[in-house]
Amino acid sequence: MEMDFAAHNAEVKEVWKRFHEGKPSRVPMVLGISSRFTILDPAINTKGVTYEEYFNDPDVMFETQLRHQHWVRHNLPQDAEMGLPDTWAVSVDFQNSYEALWWGAPLRFIEGNVPDSPPFITDVARRSAAESRHGVTGHAAGVGKAAFIARGAPDPFGGWMGRNWDYFGRFKERAKGYEFCGRPVKAGSPTGCGTDGPFTIACALRGPTEICLDMYTDPGFYHDLMTLIVEATIRRIRAYRERLGQTVESKAWGFADDSIQLLSLDTYRELVLPYHKRLMETFGPEGPNSIHLCGDATRHFKTIHDELKVRSFDTGFPVDHGAMRRELGPDVTIQGGPHVELLRTGSAQAIRDEAKRILHSGVMDGGRFVLREGNNLAPFTPVASVAAMYAACMEFGRYV
């Protein structure tokens, strides 16, 4: 795209400086973009790399990520540095399957989509129908509830997490003296330094319907599972921080738990919040903390704000941005914006109108709103659609 990247980057730096000082000139706009955006679009992925190759070959992952970053930095306007960076950073990426894989979930590759890790904890040990239908690789047999709890927490550096660290080591080797488009490359980080959330992991391992039933029909198993997940997650993150030479303890932290959108507020408070508190007592006892929640989990936001010292919410869809601001107050950072399907298929005018509606909803009050897609930019979204949202942000998101 035609852009003066130096001028853009200078403006972006000033926009974020004023935002963090509490004197914003306009709303910043960012984009959530994973490797699926470029891998699943043949017009961008001209080398035809598949996720199976990407997951199974660290050199393919390394090179594909560099091409992905280059394309994003030169095509999708947002309030982030664009153009060539001083240094590229390549991190291990097993998508949202990494934690389920660590716990022993099977892995399947799906044409035209990201890989999946189907639930495998069953009432009794057996091969699941889903695994039989889809030719799942890895662990073929389901694991019974009691057997799963009995085998305990996985080694922080074992299984897929062992592969994770092998890939990270390979990235560090490849990066030595390596240049891409004339710029040096460094290894960013392994995966697993955060978490997608204990209830979301429970849903991935057991199945969302099954785990919701377990809450009431088999509460002993449910609490054993959630306790096991939380304690293992804490152990893993601490071990990774130590290996990376980072401070093991922290006062503020951010995490996700998308699957709580399935629950009523009462159920969340009774059966999931105590496990969130355990995580925050460990990694974010003082805050301010942050959380990412796809879907509509806004009924939980006030509780999360009050109980977990969360002061930054990255939201999904559908949400009422103005109502969220009125409930949470002017000092809380809110991220959100137009539905990803509107951005993928809607007209430039429709995108402009929706961005304007959101920006004028009252969510800008206090100067702590960040516009973004809701949530994670879908493959095949036209560059022109992103440009339309960015232009609307520039026009309707100004404070002065």
Secondary structure, DSSP 8 states (H G I E B T S, - for coil): ----HHHHHHHHHHHHHHHHTT--SB--B-----THHHHT-TTT-TT---HHHHHH-HHHHHHHHHHHHHHHHHH--SSS--SS-SSEEE----GGGHHHHHTT--BB--TTS--B----EESSS---HHHHHHT-BS--S-EEHHHHHHH----TTSHHHHHHHHHHHHHHHHHTT-EETTEEEEE---S-SS-S-HHHHHHHHH-HHHHHHHHHH-HHHHHHHHHHHHHHHHHHHHHHHHHTT--S--S--EEE-GGGGGS-HHHHHHHTHHHHHHHHHHH-SS--EEEEE-SS-GGGHHHHHHHH-EEEEEE-SS--HHHHHHHH-TTSEEEE-SBHHHHHHS-HHHHHHHHHHHHTTTTTTTS-EEE--BSS--TT--HHHHHHHHHHHHHHSB--
